[in-house]
């Protein structure tokens, strides 16, 4: 499928994330060493982000009262550009590269990915890559004076309800996770409504594609081809999920 170019792409945030098989134990000197290499490129104020994960475990004997496990990851350090639209993040065996609106385009984004990865490798010297993910969060805004639209006019995936239930949807979220058959990659598609301004309808189309290497880490020489494959498939999915009416909103070049 031909890659379309849009003058006004709906991308709110694009994120490329790498996870690594460590060559040495993680320690808190790594973010500082990495920052020294990128500080002239990312001149904004660094910040620290803590994340908490909650896991629910069900058993046949405890279907009503699941076992709940809450874990707190070690902090991730974010280094932004002066205007805050471009960031790199470093955590334990993790590197993320972010592009916020206005999206800079894949050519520039992929250059920053390659650059950040090379600098991370110089600091941490991991033995390989265990996971690559590429996530695009699209915010699609539709002008609608009465704030009511037929979602099927804009996307090819949407909540479908039987005739016996009310047809006017006020809020929604759908999530589908799929596994590719030809390569060991996973795709998560999330569609939801979002808070609009008066006279608008807004929804979020979130595409997250990833590939993991469990038994043998991916070599660094293979990163470019695998990343390009994920990007190509993400673009194919995006184009297959939207309609020509939606494309008109983005101003095709």
Secondary structure, DSSP 8 states (H G I E B T S, - for coil): -----BTT--EEEEEEEEEEE-SS---TTHHHHHHHHHTTT--S--EEE--EEEEEE--GGGSSS-EEEEEE---EEEEE-TTSSEEEEEETTEEEEEEESS---HHHHHHHHHHHHHHHHHHH--SEEEEEEEEEEEEEEEE-TTS---GGGTBS------TTS----SS-EEEEEEE-SSSSEEEEEEEEEE---TTEEEEEEEEEEEEE-SSS-B-GGGHHHHHHHHHHHHHHHHHHHB-HHHHHHH-B-
